[in-house]
Amino acid sequence: MVDSKELVLVFDDSVKERIIKSLGFSLNEKEELMDTRGKIATSQDFKPIYSKEFGGLLRGSKIPIRKKESELVKYFLLERS
């Protein structure tokens, strides 16, 4: 049996648009992530996330994170502590 708390989805740019769509987001003309209500999705710092910088979602939420190493490591370490 697999513990769902330990599942992590890893993806590259070739499938990014499909991942974004499957998570319930779309892109506007500026390539910003939008939720199903057309509202621009923001990170925890309340800045919009663009398609080119999308790195995933915070576990258990709909808050997108950037694919910058510093941001990914910070959230990974928070999840493990």
C-alpha positions as CSV (number, residue, x, y, z in Angstrom):
1,M,0.0,0.0,0.0
2,V,1.3,3.5,-0.9
3,D,1.0,6.3,1.6
4,S,-0.5,9.2,-0.3
5,K,1.3,11.7,1.9
6,E,4.6,10.6,0.3
7,L,3.5,10.9,-3.4
8,V,5.4,13.5,-5.3
9,L,4.8,14.4,-9.0
10,V,7.9,15.3,-10.9
11,F,7.5,16.8,-14.4
12,D,9.4,18.6,-17.1
13,D,8.5,21.4,-19.5
14,S,7.2,19.0,-22.2
15,V,4.1,18.1,-20.1
16,K,3.8,21.3,-18.0
17,E,0.6,22.6,-19.8
18,R,-1.1,19.2,-19.3
19,I,-0.1,19.2,-15.6
20,I,-1.4,22.8,-15.2
21,K,-4.7,21.9,-16.8
22,S,-5.1,18.7,-14.7
23,L,-4.6,20.7,-11.5
24,G,-7.5,22.9,-12.4
25,F,-5.6,25.9,-13.7
26,S,-5.5,27.6,-17.1
27,L,-3.3,30.3,-18.6
28,N,-4.2,33.9,-19.5
29,E,-2.7,35.9,-22.4
30,K,0.3,36.9,-20.2
31,E,0.9,33.1,-19.4
32,E,-0.2,33.7,-15.7
33,L,-1.9,30.8,-14.0
34,M,-5.6,31.3,-13.4
35,D,-8.0,29.3,-11.3
36,T,-11.4,28.0,-12.5
37,R,-13.1,31.3,-11.7
38,G,-10.6,33.3,-13.8
39,K,-8.7,34.7,-10.8
40,I,-5.0,34.9,-11.2
41,A,-3.3,32.3,-9.0
42,T,-0.6,33.6,-6.7
43,S,2.2,32.1,-4.6
44,Q,2.5,32.5,-0.8
45,D,4.1,35.9,-1.4
46,F,1.0,37.0,-3.4
47,K,2.8,37.3,-6.7
48,P,1.4,35.8,-9.9
49,I,3.0,32.5,-11.1
50,Y,3.8,32.4,-14.8
51,S,3.8,29.2,-16.8
52,K,7.6,29.3,-17.3
53,E,8.2,29.4,-13.6
54,F,5.5,26.9,-12.4
55,G,7.0,24.2,-10.2
56,G,4.0,22.6,-8.6
57,L,1.6,23.0,-5.7
58,L,2.1,23.2,-2.0
59,R,1.1,19.8,-0.6
60,G,-2.6,19.7,0.5
61,S,-3.4,23.1,-1.1
62,K,-3.9,24.9,-4.4
63,I,-1.1,27.4,-3.8
64,P,1.4,27.2,-6.7
65,I,5.1,27.4,-6.2
66,R,7.9,28.4,-8.5
67,K,10.4,26.0,-9.8
68,K,13.3,28.0,-8.4
69,E,15.6,25.7,-6.4
70,S,15.5,27.9,-3.3
71,E,11.7,27.8,-3.2
72,L,11.4,24.0,-3.9
73,V,14.0,23.2,-1.3
74,K,12.3,25.4,1.3
75,Y,8.9,23.8,0.8
76,F,10.4,20.3,0.7
77,L,12.2,20.9,4.0
78,L,9.0,22.3,5.6
79,E,7.1,19.2,4.6
80,R,9.7,16.9,6.1
81,S,10.0,18.7,9.5
